[in-house]
Amino acid sequence: MLDFVFKEKYWSYEDRLKTFKSWPLKNGTKCTPEEMAASGFYFVGNKKEPDLVRCYYCLRELDGWEPTDVPHEEHARKPCPFIELGKTHSEVTVIEGLVLESERRILLLKNKFQSDEDDFLQTAAQLRKEMMDLIENNPNRRSSRARKKKT
């Protein structure tokens, strides 16, 4: 078990499993908390999305689970390094765990960069609009960009 190497929250199957206390689908379904945690998911649901889960490894979020859904199959519809590895959590070697963790951190950085870039572009657009409004409403503004001729 690699839990002694990785102290990150939700790295371990056990930590992910603990998050499913309010999971709406339990016994008699294929979406048991055990299957969800084994597929890399932890529970992040709320009142609006009561069955929302997130993968620790690829950060993908899924909701709208049906009792007949197979978590591993649903997860495998899009790329995930953990699912692609094809091993259970307890079978992952230290090297494989380090690779999974590095891929996860790269994804976290990419997401953070994208979020920061989006915020920057939104702020820049707002500031540009405010600057243009100031220029348009300036009483000393010349109506033309043409220079006055010197006489």
C-alpha positions in Angstrom: 0.0 0.0 0.0 1.3 3.4 -1.0 -0.6 5.5 1.6 2.6 6.0 3.6 4.2 7.7 0.6 1.2 9.9 -0.4 -0.4 11.9 2.4 -2.6 13.8 -0.1 -6.3 13.8 0.8 -8.3 11.2 -1.2 -5.2 9.4 -2.5 -6.2 6.3 -0.6 -9.3 4.2 -1.3 -10.2 4.4 2.4 -10.2 8.2 2.4 -12.3 8.3 -0.7 -14.7 5.7 0.7 -15.3 7.8 3.8 -16.7 10.7 1.7 -19.7 8.6 0.6 -21.7 8.9 3.8 -24.4 10.9 2.1 -24.3 8.9 -1.2 -27.8 8.4 -2.5 -27.2 5.0 -4.2 -26.2 2.2 -2.0 -27.0 -1.5 -1.7 -28.7 -3.2 -4.6 -27.0 -0.9 -7.2 -23.8 -1.1 -9.1 -22.9 2.4 -7.9 -22.0 1.4 -4.3 -19.7 3.6 -2.4 -17.1 0.9 -2.5 -17.3 0.7 -6.3 -17.2 4.5 -6.6 -14.1 4.8 -4.4 -12.4 1.8 -6.2 -12.9 3.7 -9.5 -11.0 6.7 -8.1 -14.0 8.8 -7.1 -14.7 10.7 -4.0 -18.1 12.3 -3.1 -18.5 16.1 -3.6 -22.3 16.2 -3.8 -24.6 18.9 -2.6 -28.3 19.7 -2.5 -28.3 20.8 -6.2 -26.2 17.8 -7.3 -26.7 15.0 -4.7 -24.7 12.4 -6.6 -21.7 14.5 -7.8 -18.4 12.8 -7.6 -14.8 13.8 -8.6 -11.9 11.6 -9.7 -8.8 12.1 -7.5 -6.6 11.4 -10.5 -8.1 13.1 -13.5 -10.3 15.6 -11.6 -13.3 14.7 -13.8 -16.7 15.3 -12.2 -19.7 13.1 -12.9 -23.3 13.2 -11.7 -26.6 11.8 -12.8 -25.8 8.3 -11.7 -28.3 5.5 -12.4 -28.5 2.4 -10.2 -27.4 0.3 -13.2 -24.3 2.4 -14.1 -21.0 0.7 -13.6 -18.6 3.4 -12.1 -15.5 1.9 -13.8 -17.1 1.9 -17.2 -18.6 5.4 -16.9 -15.2 6.7 -15.8 -13.4 4.9 -18.7 -15.4 6.9 -21.3 -12.8 9.7 -21.0 -9.1 9.5 -20.4 -7.9 9.0 -16.8 -4.4 7.8 -15.9 -5.7 5.7 -13.0 -8.3 3.9 -15.1 -5.8 3.5 -18.0 -3.3 1.9 -15.6 -5.8 -1.0 -15.2 -4.9 -1.8 -11.6 -6.7 -1.5 -8.3 -5.5 1.0 -5.8 -3.7 -1.7 -3.7 -1.9 -3.0 -6.9 -0.3 0.4 -7.8 3.5 0.4 -7.3 5.4 3.3 -5.8 6.7 4.3 -9.3 3.2 4.1 -10.8 1.9 6.1 -7.9 4.5 8.8 -8.4 3.6 9.0 -12.1 -0.1 9.2 -11.3 0.5 11.9 -8.7 2.8 13.9 -11.1 0.1 13.7 -13.8 -2.5 14.9 -11.4 -0.4 17.8 -10.3 0.2 18.8 -13.9 -3.5 18.7 -14.5 -4.1 20.9 -11.3 -1.6 23.4 -12.6 -3.2 23.5 -16.1 -6.6 24.0 -14.5 -5.2 26.8 -12.3 -3.5 28.5 -15.2 -6.7 28.3 -17.3 -8.7 29.8 -14.4 -6.2 32.6 -13.9 -6.1 33.3 -17.6 -9.9 33.4 -17.8 -9.9 35.8 -14.9 -7.2 38.0 -16.4 -9.0 38.2 -19.8 -12.3 39.1 -18.1 -10.6 41.8 -16.0 -8.7 43.1 -19.1 -11.9 43.3 -21.1 -13.7 45.2 -18.3 -10.8 47.6 -17.9 -10.6 48.2 -21.6 -14.3 49.0 -21.6 -13.9 51.4 -18.7 -11.0 53.1 -20.4 -12.9 53.5 -23.7 -15.9 54.9 -21.8 -13.5 57.5 -20.2 -12.1 58.4 -23.6 -15.6 58.7 -25.1 -16.9 60.9 -22.2 -13.8 63.1 -22.0 -15.0 66.7 -22.7 -11.5 67.7 -24.0 -11.5 64.9 -26.5 -10.8 66.0 -30.1 -13.3 64.7 -32.6 -10.5 63.7 -35.0 -7.2 62.0 -34.7 -5.8 64.4 -37.4 -3.1 66.7 -36.2 -3.7 70.4 -36.5 -1.6 72.1 -39.1 1.0 74.5 -38.0 0.7 77.9 -39.6 
